Amino acid sequence: MTHRFAAVDLGASSGRVVVGTFDEGTLELDVVHRFANEPVRAGGTLHWDILGLYRGVLDGLTKAGPVDSIGIDSWAVDYGFLDADGKLLGNPVHYRDSRTAGIAAATRDLYDVNGLQTLPFNTVYQLVAAAGTRQYAAARTMLLVPDLLAYWLTGEIGAEFTNASTTGLLDVRTGNWAWSLIEELGLRAELFPPIRRPGDVIGHVGGTPVVAVGSHDTASAVVAVPADHDHFAYVSSGTWSLVGLELERAVLSAESRAANFTNEGGVDGTVRYLRNVMGLWPLQECMREWGSPDISDLLAAAAREPALRYVVDLDDPLFLPPGDMTGRLRRAAGLPDDAGTATVTRCILDSLALAQRRAVRQAQELAGTSPSVVHLVGGGARNELLCRLTADATGLPVLAGPVEATAIGNLLVQARAAGVVAGSLGAMRALVRQTQQIVRYEPTGDDAPWRAAASRVGR
């Protein structure tokens, strides 16, 4: 019997609705709708255009036609407030907005509670920044972006576990809200809705179930890692690179805290032990500044540039905000004034591979495990140069693909909830291996140039 499911997959720069058709051990994908996700600056604040995104979701679901269920995933940490009547109090603020500047440094270390990497835009710091505003005073509920969209579809309020784990306000040991921390920070407990888990039915729209998936896009992407054993590292590569391991238990050591590694919730109670690396964001910003040149030509030219000639520490907060990315890279890397786009692109990709190498090696040391392969999934799997550089930098084979990992993971959790696929992560991953294209890149060359480059950026 054929079953069709719709995955709503929202990234930091675009959204899409993907229909997955399951039929006797096969999985076929059809991207039925794509739409832009363009932030808007108003009154000095950078916002998400959440109503524009919702319109894109509705248009996509219309194009999808009849499906067995719907699942929604998106980026993490950002939220909307609802008032006492369930109405949205303003567009969600973008995590790249400057309102959280300095708040993390002024807040006590929270690692013993939430196990999270300290990032200036974590939800906890956004809420501290919002406290005292009229909007905060009027708020009665906080919904992360996928939960907000699900609420508009179904009228049901809740917080999906994997995304809630990124807020900084979930107890890493219990998997529930850290009520004592919420009280300590002076935040209002009523804002935090009940936790739901991947596979739970949220509600219905027009008779079609809306199912909770790994609503943090990385959680869905990790479900679709086509691993055939437990000893693997992964890179979920897009605007961000999420680099780490899948573990059974959180790593909460002092060394883990010092290395700024995060323990986020995964599907089936797993732990996504990882670091957020700046990812392809600097390249995306540069390409926007350059008038959106052809990516294939740009990467071909970058591949001809000398390796590791110019590198920067992409984890530097210098590269977080939008605007003048080319200028910031030129200054940080010491690029000559006449350096062309190929040179800048090679600098970004060499630096990204270097940052991913660092994260993989630190993760295995801190977790006491030795991955034998790196699975690189997401949009970056299309970037052959990045895949080859990551293999060389880590000294491990890189298995690239699937590109649509986030949507596939979303679809697999829905299909499992409907009884269409087998229950374990291993079984779902076997289906990914059988149905999706995976490209293998073997490491080449000497590790010495990578060690030297790491020392040049102080890592």
C-alpha positions in Angstrom: 0.0 0.0 0.0 1.2 3.5 -0.9 1.4 6.1 1.9 2.1 9.9 1.4 3.4 12.2 4.1 4.1 16.0 4.0 7.2 17.4 5.6 7.3 21.2 6.2 11.0 22.0 6.5 12.0 25.6 7.3 15.6 26.7 7.1 17.2 30.0 7.9 17.0 31.2 4.3 14.2 29.2 2.7 11.4 26.8 3.3 9.9 23.9 1.4 7.2 21.4 1.6 8.3 17.9 0.7 6.0 14.9 0.0 7.4 11.5 0.8 5.8 8.5 -0.8 6.5 5.2 0.9 5.7 2.0 -1.1 6.9 -1.5 -0.2 10.4 -0.5 1.0 10.8 2.5 -1.3 10.9 6.2 -0.5 10.4 8.8 -3.2 10.7 12.6 -2.5 8.8 15.4 -4.3 9.6 19.0 -3.3 6.2 20.4 -4.1 6.8 24.0 -3.0 9.8 26.2 -2.2 9.6 29.7 -0.7 12.0 32.3 0.5 12.6 33.1 4.2 13.7 36.7 4.3 14.1 38.5 7.6 12.7 42.0 8.0 14.3 44.8 10.0 11.7 47.1 11.6 12.2 49.7 14.3 15.8 48.7 14.6 15.0 45.0 15.3 15.6 42.0 13.0 12.4 39.9 12.7 11.3 36.7 11.0 8.4 37.3 8.6 6.3 34.6 10.3 3.1 35.3 8.5 4.9 35.1 5.1 6.3 31.7 6.2 2.9 30.5 7.3 1.5 31.5 3.9 4.3 29.5 2.3 3.4 26.5 4.4 -0.3 26.7 3.5 0.5 27.1 -0.2 2.8 24.0 0.0 0.2 21.9 1.8 -2.4 22.8 -0.8 0.1 21.7 -3.5 0.8 18.5 -1.6 -2.8 17.3 -1.8 -4.1 14.5 0.4 -1.5 13.1 2.7 -1.5 10.7 5.7 -0.1 13.3 8.0 2.0 16.5 8.3 5.2 17.2 10.3 6.9 20.5 10.8 10.6 21.2 11.5 12.6 24.5 11.6 15.7 26.1 13.0 15.9 26.3 16.8 15.7 28.9 19.6 13.4 31.5 18.2 9.8 31.9 19.4 6.6 33.9 19.4 4.5 35.1 22.3 0.8 34.5 22.5 -1.5 36.7 24.6 -4.4 35.5 26.8 -6.6 35.2 23.7 -4.1 33.0 21.9 -3.1 35.9 19.5 0.5 36.4 18.4 2.2 39.4 20.0 4.4 40.6 17.2 6.8 38.9 14.8 9.4 36.6 16.3 12.8 38.2 16.7 15.6 36.8 14.6 18.4 35.1 16.5 21.0 37.3 14.7 19.4 40.4 16.2 21.7 42.3 18.6 19.3 42.4 21.6 21.1 39.6 23.4 24.5 41.2 23.3 26.3 40.8 26.6 23.5 38.9 28.3 25.2 35.5 28.3 28.3 36.9 29.9 26.2 38.5 32.6 24.3 35.3 33.4 25.7 32.5 35.6 27.0 29.4 33.9 24.0 27.1 33.2 25.8 24.0 31.9 25.1 21.9 35.0 21.3 22.3 34.3 20.9 22.5 30.5 24.2 21.0 29.2 24.2 23.5 26.4 26.9 25.3 24.4 26.8 28.9 25.4 25.6 30.8 22.4 24.5 34.5 22.7 21.2 33.8 21.0 19.9 30.8 23.0 16.3 31.2 23.9 17.1 31.7 27.6 19.1 34.9 26.8 16.4 36.1 24.4 13.8 35.7 27.2 16.0 37.6 29.7 16.4 40.3 27.0 12.6 40.4 26.6 11.7 40.5 30.3 10.4 43.9 31.3 9.0 44.7 27.9 5.3 45.3 27.5 5.1 42.4 25.1 6.6 40.1 27.7 4.1 41.4 30.3 1.2 40.7 28.0 2.4 37.2 27.0 0.8 34.1 28.4 2.5 31.4 26.2 5.8 31.0 24.4 5.9 28.8 21.3 9.0 28.0 19.3 8.6 28.4 15.6 7.5 24.9 14.6 5.1 24.7 17.6 3.7 28.1 16.6 2.9 27.0 13.1 1.4 23.7 14.4 -0.8 25.8 16.8 -2.1 27.8 13.9 -2.9 24.6 12.0 -4.5 22.7 14.8 -5.3 25.1 17.7 -3.2 22.9 20.1 -0.4 24.3 22.3 2.7 22.4 23.2 6.5 22.3 23.0 8.2 19.5 21.1 11.1 18.0 23.0 14.1 18.2 20.6 13.5 21.9 19.9 12.7 22.7 23.6 16.1 21.1 24.4 17.8 24.0 22.6 16.2 26.7 24.7 18.6 26.5 27.6 15.6 26.0 29.9 15.2 22.3 29.7 16.7 20.0 32.3 19.2 17.9 30.5 18.8 15.0 33.0 15.0 14.9 33.1 14.0 16.1 29.7 11.5 18.4 31.2 11.4 22.2 31.9 14.0 23.2 34.5 11.5 24.9 36.7 14.0 26.0 39.4 16.2 27.7 36.8 13.1 29.4 35.3 12.3 30.7 38.7 15.9 31.7 39.4 16.0 33.8 36.2 12.8 35.5 37.1 10.9 34.1 34.1 7.2 33.2 34.3 6.4 29.5 34.5 3.1 29.9 32.7 4.9 30.8 29.5 6.2 27.2 29.1 3.7 24.7 27.6 3.6 21.0 28.1 6.4 18.9 26.4 5.4 16.6 23.5 7.6 13.9 22.0 8.4 13.0 18.4 5.6 10.7 17.1 2.9 12.3 19.2 -0.2 13.5 17.3 -0.5 17.2 18.0 -4.0 17.6 16.4 -5.7 17.7 13.1 -6.2 20.1 10.2 -9.1 19.2 7.9 -9.0 15.7 9.3 -5.3 15.2 8.6 -3.1 14.5 11.6 -0.3 16.9 12.4 2.4 14.8 14.0 5.3 16.0 16.2 8.6 15.1 14.6 12.2 16.1 15.6 11.1 19.7 15.1 14.6 21.0 15.5 15.8 20.5 12.0 19.1 19.0 13.1 17.2 16.3 15.1 15.4 15.3 12.0 18.6 15.4 9.9 20.3 13.1 12.3 17.5 10.5 12.0 18.3 10.4 8.3 22.0 9.8 8.8 22.5 6.6 6.8 24.8 4.9 9.4 25.1 1.1 9.5 26.8 1.1 12.9 27.0 3.3 16.1 30.5 4.6 15.7 30.0 7.6 13.4 30.3 11.4 13.6 28.0 13.6 11.6 28.0 17.1 10.1 24.6 18.5 9.3 25.7 21.1 6.8 23.8 24.2 5.8 23.8 27.8 7.0 25.2 26.2 10.2 27.3 23.1 10.5 26.2 21.0 13.4 29.1 18.7 14.1 29.0 15.9 16.6 28.1 12.4 17.8 24.9 10.5 18.7 25.1 9.3 22.3 22.9 7.5 24.8 23.8 9.9 27.7 24.8 13.5 28.0 28.5 14.5 28.6 28.5 17.1 31.4 32.2 17.1 32.4 34.1 20.3 33.2 36.1 19.6 30.0 33.0 19.4 27.9 31.8 22.7 29.4 35.2 24.3 28.7 35.1 23.1 25.1 31.6 24.6 24.7 29.9 21.4 23.6 26.2 21.0 23.7 23.9 18.1 24.7 20.7 18.5 22.7 17.7 16.1 22.7 17.4 13.7 19.8 14.7 11.3 18.6 14.1 8.2 20.8 15.9 9.8 23.8 19.3 10.0 22.1 21.6 12.9 22.8 23.0 15.1 20.0 26.4 15.8 21.4 27.7 18.6 19.1 29.1 22.0 18.5 27.5 24.7 16.4 30.1 25.7 13.8 29.4 28.8 11.7 28.8 26.7 8.6 28.1 28.0 5.1 26.6 31.3 6.4 29.8 33.4 5.5 29.8 32.0 2.0 26.0 32.7 1.6 26.5 36.2 2.8 29.5 36.8 0.5 27.6 35.4 -2.5 24.7 37.8 -1.7 27.2 40.7 -1.7 28.7 39.5 -5.0 25.4 39.4 -6.8 24.7 35.7 -6.4 27.3 34.2 -8.9 26.9 30.7 -10.2 27.9 28.4 -7.3 29.4 25.7 -9.5 31.8 28.1 -11.3 32.7 29.6 -8.0 33.6 26.3 -6.3 35.5 25.1 -9.4 37.6 28.3 -9.2 38.1 27.9 -5.5 39.3 24.3 -6.0 42.2 25.7 -8.1 43.3 28.1 -5.3 46.3 27.1 -3.1 45.1 25.0 -0.1 45.1 26.5 3.4 46.9 29.7 2.3 44.3 31.9 4.1 42.3 30.6 7.1 40.3 32.2 9.9 38.6 31.0 13.0 35.0 30.7 11.8 33.7 30.2 15.3 34.6 33.8 16.1 31.4 35.8 16.8 32.8 38.4 14.4 31.2 36.4 11.6 27.7 36.0 13.2 25.9 39.2 12.1 24.9 39.9 8.5 26.6 42.6 6.4 30.1 43.3 5.1 31.1 39.6 5.4 33.7 39.9 2.6 35.3 42.8 4.4 35.4 41.1 7.7 36.9 38.0 6.1 39.5 40.0 4.3 40.6 41.8 7.4 40.6 38.7 9.7 42.5 36.5 7.2 44.9 39.1 6.0 43.6 38.7 2.4 45.2 41.1 -0.1 43.0 43.9 -1.4 43.0 42.4 -4.9 41.9 38.9 -3.7 39.1 37.7 -5.9 35.9 35.7 -5.1 37.7 32.4 -5.6 40.3 33.2 -3.0 37.7 34.3 -0.5 35.6 31.2 -1.1 38.6 28.9 -0.7 39.4 30.7 2.6 35.9 30.1 3.8 35.8 26.4 2.9 39.3 25.7 4.2 38.4 27.4 7.4 35.1 25.5 7.7 36.8 22.2 7.1 39.3 23.2 9.8 36.5 24.0 12.3 34.7 20.8 11.5 37.9 18.8 12.1 38.3 20.5 15.5 34.7 19.7 16.5 35.0 16.0 15.4 38.2 15.5 17.3 37.1 17.3 20.4 33.8 15.4 20.5 35.5 12.0 20.3 38.0 12.9 23.0 35.3 14.3 25.3 32.9 11.4 24.8 35.6 8.7 24.9 34.6 7.2 21.5 36.3 6.8 18.2 34.1 7.4 15.1 35.3 5.5 11.9 33.4 7.7 9.5 31.9 11.2 9.1 28.4 11.4 7.7 27.9 14.8 6.0 24.2 15.4 5.3 22.2 18.4 4.2 22.8 21.0 1.6 26.6 20.9 2.1 26.6 17.4 0.7 26.3 18.9 -2.8 29.5 20.8 -2.2 32.2 18.4 -3.5 35.0 20.6 -2.5 33.8 20.9 1.1 33.3 17.2 1.3 36.8 16.5 0.1 38.3 19.1 2.4 36.4 17.6 5.4 37.7 14.1 4.7 41.3 15.5 4.4 40.9 17.6 7.5 39.4 14.9 9.8 41.4 12.0 8.4 38.2 10.0 8.1 36.1 8.9 5.2 33.2 11.3 4.5 29.9 9.8 3.3 28.0 12.7 1.8 24.2 12.6 1.6 21.4 12.6 1.7 21.0 16.3 0.8 17.3 16.2 1.9 18.2 14.7 5.3 16.0 17.0 7.3 12.9 16.4 5.3 13.6 12.6 5.2 14.0 12.4 9.0 10.8 14.4 9.4 9.0 12.0 7.0 10.4 8.9 8.7 9.1 9.8 12.1 5.7 10.4 10.6 5.8 7.1 8.8 6.8 5.3 11.9 4.0 6.9 13.9 1.6 5.6 11.2 3.1 2.1 11.4 4.4 2.3 7.8 8.1 1.8 8.7 9.8 -0.3 11.4 10.4 1.2 14.8 14.1 1.5 15.4 16.5 4.3 14.3 18.6 1.5 12.7 15.7 0.3 10.6 14.8 3.9 9.4 18.5 4.5 8.5 18.6 1.2 6.6 15.8 2.6 4.4 17.8 5.8 3.8 20.8 3.7 2.7 18.6 1.7 0.3 16.8 4.6 -1.3 19.2 7.6 -1.2 22.4 8.5 -3.1 25.5 8.5 -0.9 28.9 9.6 -2.1 32.1 8.4 -0.4 35.2 10.7 -0.1 38.4 9.1 1.2 41.0 11.3 3.0 44.1 12.1 1.0 47.4 13.8 1.8 49.3 14.6 5.0 47.8 15.9 8.2 50.7 18.3 8.8 49.3 21.2 6.8 46.0 20.9 8.7 47.9 20.9 12.1 49.8 24.0 10.9 46.7 25.8 9.8 45.0 25.0 13.2 47.9 26.6 15.0 47.6 29.7 12.9 44.0 30.3 14.1 45.0 29.5 17.7 43.2 26.2 17.9 
